[in-house]
Amino acid sequence: MSARKLIITLDGPAGSGKSTTAKQLAQRLGYAYLDTGAMYRAITLMVLSRNVNPSIPADVVSLLPEIKIELTYIDGIQKTILNGKDVSEDIRNIDVTNHVSAVSSIREVRQFLVKQQQAIGKPGGYVIDGRDAGTVIFPDADKKFFLTADIETRARRRQKELEANNVIVPFNKMAEEIHARDTFDEGRDESPLVKPADAMVIDNSNMTPEEQVDYIIRLIQD
Ligand code: DC
C-alpha cells in the first residue's frame, strides 16, 4: 500500500454502518477516524443546553462564536470536546439525535464546521465519515466510498445501538424515523446527502463489519 497517508471518505445514510466501518478501517490502516456527525451533534447539544430553538437558524447561528470544538484521539478513536468538556457520550442522547438534522441543515453551521474538518483532514491519514465528506469537505479525496443498506437492516442496527443504552424503540417506529431522517438529509438545500459521482458504492446489508473492512482494504490496495 502507498506510504503516503490518504484521505478516505465514507458517506451514506443513517444506520449504513459508516461509523463502525470507519473506526475499524482507521485502526487497520493506522489512520485516525474523523466523525463529522459528532461535530454537528456537539453544536446541537450546545443549542439544546442553552434552550435555543434548533429550528430558528438565526438563533442557532448566534451561538457559533461561543462554540469551540476540539477533537482528541485515543488509539485513533475520536473524543469530542465542546468548550473544554468531553461530550463524546452526551452527544449520543436521544434529544440530540432528534434535533441534529435541523441544526445540520443550517448553511452557516455547515460552513463553520466544514472549514474545521478540512483543516483537520488535510495532512492525510484520516478516514472521514459523514454525509458530504466526499462531495463538499474533500471532493479530491484519494478514495471515496458510499455505504448503504436496506432500510430494515439499518433500522435493526439503530435499534440494537439504542438497546445497548437501554432505550427500547419498536421496529416500525425506528424504520419510520430512519426514513424521515433520510428524506430530510437527502432533501435539504445545503449539502444534501448524495452519492459522490466517483465513489464506490457498497451495499452492506449482508456483510459483517469485518467483511466490509476487508473488502474496502482490498479496493484501496487495487
Ligand atoms: O452520523 P450521525 O448520525 O452522527 O450524524 C448526525 C446528523 O448530522 C445527521 O442527521 C446528518 C448530519 N450530518 C451532516 O449533515 N453532515 C455530516 N458531514 C455529518 C452528519
Boltz pocket constraint, residues with backbone or C-beta under 6 A from the ligand:
constraints:
  - pocket:
      binder: B
      contacts: [[A, 14], [A, 36], [A, 37], [A, 38], [A, 40], [A, 41], [A, 97], [A, 100], [A, 101], [A, 104], [A, 105], [A, 129], [A, 130], [A, 131], [A, 132], [A, 133], [A, 181], [A, 185], [A, 191]]
      max_distance: 6.0
